[in-house]
Amino acid sequence: MPSSGPTYYCWSCYGRNDHASGPCDHCGDEIEPPADADLTTRLVWGIRHPNPDVALMSVRRLPMVGDSSAIPALRAAVIDPPDPYVAAAALKSLLSLSSVAEEEELLRSSVSTGPPLVASIAREALKNM
């Protein structure tokens, strides 16, 4: 019978655990994030979280942090989206941390191959270029 307590996700594999620390029940790695994980690192980890609400919060918060080291992870979420809404939010966040000119190739590709919401955002960004 599943635990009725909180669920904790492994830092390494996103596996669900019913304990907050120690080895993951799925991969054996430590559940907790590394002690030196800064806010950007934690938010980038959240992009691939199995709970889409956590992923959306992460991609929406990254522009507020303003750390350009998140750009590759945002690009990856647009190219290989965990969820179409996360991909759309990732593209918006990417464009606020980068420029339309720097992301032109990704935008053009997204117009033809991205989910409809992503394609729409990409078209609008290219139109305003």
Residue frames relative to the residue before (quaternion, step in Angstrom):
aa qw qx qy qz dx dy dz
M 1.0000 0.0000 0.0000 0.0000 0.00 0.00 0.00
P 0.4696 -0.6971 0.4611 0.2843 3.61 -0.80 1.00
S 0.5625 -0.6014 0.4606 0.3312 3.52 -1.22 0.65
S 0.3474 -0.7376 0.5370 0.2166 3.57 -1.06 0.70
G 0.5174 0.6442 -0.4047 0.3918 3.59 1.32 0.04
P 0.7448 -0.3866 0.2836 0.4641 3.55 -1.28 -0.17
T 0.3390 -0.7029 0.5871 0.2151 3.52 -1.30 0.45
Y 0.1464 -0.7719 0.6157 0.0611 3.54 -1.00 0.89
Y 0.2675 -0.7787 0.5513 0.1351 3.56 -0.94 0.90
C 0.5036 -0.6714 0.4694 0.2742 3.52 -0.95 0.94
W 0.5073 -0.6544 0.4806 0.2888 3.55 -1.00 0.89
S 0.7215 0.4629 -0.2530 0.4484 3.61 1.02 -0.72
C 0.8484 0.1607 -0.0379 0.5030 3.58 0.76 -1.02
Y 0.4206 -0.7163 0.4410 0.3399 3.60 1.33 -0.10
G 0.3467 0.7484 -0.4960 0.2715 3.59 1.22 0.33
R 0.4629 -0.6772 0.5028 0.2725 3.57 -1.09 0.75
N 0.0158 -0.7822 0.6218 -0.0360 3.52 -1.00 0.95
D 0.3623 -0.7259 0.5325 0.2415 3.57 -1.15 0.47
H 0.6696 0.4086 -0.3050 0.5400 3.59 1.27 0.36
A 0.4903 -0.7228 0.4268 0.2345 3.55 -1.03 0.89
S 0.7988 0.1431 -0.0819 0.5786 3.57 1.15 -0.37
G 0.6046 0.5408 -0.4275 0.3991 3.51 -1.31 0.28
P 0.7283 -0.4266 0.2943 0.4482 3.55 -1.27 -0.16
C 0.5221 -0.6250 0.4936 0.3051 3.53 -1.16 0.76
D 0.5091 -0.6558 0.4745 0.2926 3.56 -1.04 0.81
H 0.7081 0.4731 -0.2492 0.4612 3.60 1.20 -0.49
C 0.8337 0.1797 -0.0664 0.5180 3.58 0.77 -1.03
G 0.4828 -0.6984 0.4137 0.3287 3.59 1.24 -0.30
D 0.5389 0.6021 -0.4113 0.4217 3.60 1.26 -0.16
E 0.6456 -0.5010 0.3948 0.4199 3.55 -1.28 0.24
I 0.4738 -0.6822 0.4848 0.2738 3.58 -0.95 0.88
E 0.6913 0.5093 -0.2834 0.4271 3.54 0.91 -0.94
P 0.5493 -0.5893 0.4652 0.3670 3.57 -1.19 0.49
P 0.6245 -0.5161 0.4022 0.4264 3.58 -1.18 0.37
A 0.6105 -0.5926 0.3875 0.3549 3.57 -1.07 0.73
D 0.7289 0.4243 -0.2422 0.4796 3.59 1.07 -0.64
A 0.3931 0.7247 -0.4828 0.2953 3.63 1.23 0.22
D 0.2455 -0.7807 0.5604 0.1272 3.57 -0.59 1.17
L 0.7465 -0.4080 0.2731 0.4491 3.57 -1.31 0.08
T 0.6450 0.5161 -0.3343 0.4537 3.60 0.90 -0.84
T 0.6503 0.5217 -0.3131 0.4549 3.58 0.90 -0.90
R 0.6700 0.4936 -0.2968 0.4683 3.57 0.96 -0.87
L 0.6617 0.4924 -0.3085 0.4738 3.60 1.00 -0.77
V 0.6213 0.5205 -0.3406 0.4765 3.59 1.02 -0.75
W 0.6157 0.5301 -0.3443 0.4704 3.60 1.01 -0.76
G 0.6642 0.5452 -0.2945 0.4182 3.58 0.99 -0.85
I 0.5201 0.6559 -0.4135 0.3582 3.60 1.17 -0.46
R 0.7647 0.3416 -0.1806 0.5157 3.61 0.99 -0.80
H 0.3247 0.7654 -0.5006 0.2410 3.57 1.24 0.27
P 0.5342 -0.6534 0.4296 0.3211 3.63 -0.96 0.78
N 0.6513 0.4539 -0.3177 0.5186 3.60 1.18 -0.42
P 0.3851 -0.7622 0.4631 0.2371 3.64 -0.38 1.16
D 0.5829 0.5694 -0.3846 0.4337 3.61 1.13 -0.48
V 0.6423 0.4977 -0.3176 0.4887 3.58 1.02 -0.76
A 0.6473 0.5190 -0.3179 0.4589 3.58 0.95 -0.87
L 0.6570 0.5035 -0.3104 0.4675 3.60 0.94 -0.86
M 0.6384 0.5169 -0.3300 0.4652 3.57 0.92 -0.84
S 0.6541 0.5287 -0.3147 0.4400 3.57 0.93 -0.87
V 0.7133 0.4401 -0.2816 0.4671 3.60 0.74 -0.97
R 0.6569 0.5030 -0.3200 0.4616 3.59 1.05 -0.62
R 0.6777 0.4971 -0.2912 0.4569 3.60 1.09 -0.62
L 0.5590 0.6525 -0.3897 0.3314 3.60 1.04 -0.65
P 0.6551 0.4914 -0.3543 0.4515 3.68 0.85 -0.68
M 0.6111 0.5532 -0.3544 0.4414 3.59 1.10 -0.59
V 0.6353 0.5028 -0.3167 0.4932 3.56 1.13 -0.67
G 0.2487 -0.8343 0.4600 0.1747 3.57 1.13 -0.72
D 0.4567 0.6857 -0.4426 0.3542 3.58 1.19 0.47
S 0.3536 -0.7767 0.4851 0.1908 3.57 -0.46 1.21
S 0.5154 0.6364 -0.4346 0.3748 3.62 1.17 -0.16
A 0.5983 0.5680 -0.3529 0.4415 3.61 1.28 -0.24
I 0.4526 0.7260 -0.4364 0.2786 3.60 1.21 -0.33
P 0.6723 0.4864 -0.3391 0.4432 3.70 0.72 -0.82
A 0.6640 0.4951 -0.3158 0.4629 3.61 0.94 -0.78
L 0.6359 0.5087 -0.3317 0.4762 3.59 1.05 -0.68
R 0.6196 0.5263 -0.3405 0.4723 3.59 1.00 -0.79
A 0.6592 0.5166 -0.3110 0.4494 3.58 0.90 -0.91
A 0.6583 0.5052 -0.3129 0.4621 3.60 1.04 -0.73
V 0.6297 0.4949 -0.3350 0.4963 3.59 1.20 -0.42
I 0.6946 0.4843 -0.2717 0.4573 3.58 0.92 -0.93
D 0.7884 0.1061 -0.0178 0.6057 3.57 0.92 -0.95
P 0.0707 -0.8751 0.4770 0.0406 3.56 0.52 1.19
P 0.4183 -0.6839 0.5370 0.2626 3.53 -1.04 0.83
D 0.7634 0.0026 0.0640 0.6428 3.57 1.27 -0.55
P 0.5339 -0.6571 0.4039 0.3465 3.67 -0.83 0.80
Y 0.6520 0.5014 -0.3279 0.4646 3.61 1.03 -0.64
V 0.6132 0.5169 -0.3372 0.4931 3.56 1.12 -0.66
A 0.6379 0.5275 -0.3256 0.4569 3.58 0.98 -0.82
A 0.6580 0.5010 -0.3134 0.4668 3.60 0.92 -0.84
A 0.6655 0.4796 -0.2991 0.4874 3.59 0.93 -0.85
A 0.6264 0.5342 -0.3351 0.4582 3.60 1.03 -0.74
L 0.6452 0.5101 -0.3262 0.4659 3.59 0.98 -0.77
K 0.6434 0.5068 -0.3245 0.4733 3.59 0.94 -0.81
S 0.6681 0.4906 -0.2986 0.4731 3.58 0.93 -0.86
L 0.6183 0.5479 -0.3331 0.4545 3.56 1.01 -0.81
L 0.6940 0.4792 -0.2787 0.4593 3.57 0.88 -0.94
S 0.6501 0.4851 -0.3375 0.4777 3.59 1.14 -0.36
L 0.6989 0.4258 -0.2683 0.5082 3.62 1.21 -0.38
S 0.7395 0.2867 -0.1581 0.5882 3.55 1.22 -0.50
S 0.4697 -0.6488 0.4900 0.3441 3.59 -1.17 -0.39
V 0.6343 -0.5188 0.4025 0.4081 3.54 -1.23 0.43
A 0.6402 0.5316 -0.3306 0.4452 3.60 0.96 -0.83
E 0.6792 0.4832 -0.2939 0.4678 3.61 0.94 -0.84
E 0.7489 0.3768 -0.1958 0.5087 3.57 1.12 -0.62
E 0.2947 0.8083 -0.4779 0.1773 3.58 1.28 0.16
E 0.6606 0.5077 -0.3203 0.4508 3.61 0.86 -0.89
L 0.6552 0.4966 -0.3042 0.4812 3.60 0.95 -0.88
L 0.6504 0.5191 -0.3207 0.4524 3.59 0.93 -0.85
R 0.6640 0.4978 -0.3099 0.4640 3.59 0.89 -0.91
S 0.6473 0.5044 -0.3133 0.4780 3.57 0.99 -0.79
S 0.6623 0.5260 -0.3016 0.4400 3.58 0.97 -0.86
V 0.5800 0.5813 -0.3762 0.4292 3.57 1.11 -0.63
S 0.7802 0.3550 -0.1913 0.4782 3.58 0.89 -0.87
T 0.8134 0.2820 -0.1403 0.4891 3.61 1.01 -0.63
G 0.5793 0.6205 -0.3750 0.3725 3.60 1.19 -0.28
P 0.6459 -0.4642 0.4092 0.4472 3.55 -1.29 0.17
P 0.6868 -0.5276 0.2943 0.4042 3.63 -1.04 0.64
L 0.6689 0.4914 -0.3150 0.4604 3.61 0.88 -0.82
V 0.6409 0.5048 -0.3112 0.4874 3.59 1.02 -0.78
A 0.6424 0.5222 -0.3204 0.4604 3.59 0.93 -0.88
S 0.6454 0.5249 -0.3166 0.4558 3.58 0.98 -0.80
I 0.6573 0.4942 -0.3024 0.4820 3.59 0.94 -0.88
A 0.6529 0.5152 -0.3094 0.4611 3.58 0.97 -0.87
R 0.6376 0.5264 -0.3263 0.4582 3.61 0.94 -0.86
E 0.6667 0.5077 -0.2927 0.4606 3.57 0.93 -0.96
A 0.6535 0.5085 -0.3140 0.4644 3.59 0.95 -0.83
L 0.6659 0.4933 -0.2987 0.4734 3.59 0.97 -0.85
K 0.6213 0.5468 -0.3352 0.4502 3.56 1.04 -0.75
N 0.7319 0.4142 -0.2201 0.4943 3.59 1.02 -0.78
M 0.4070 0.7397 -0.4507 0.2900 3.58 1.29 0.13
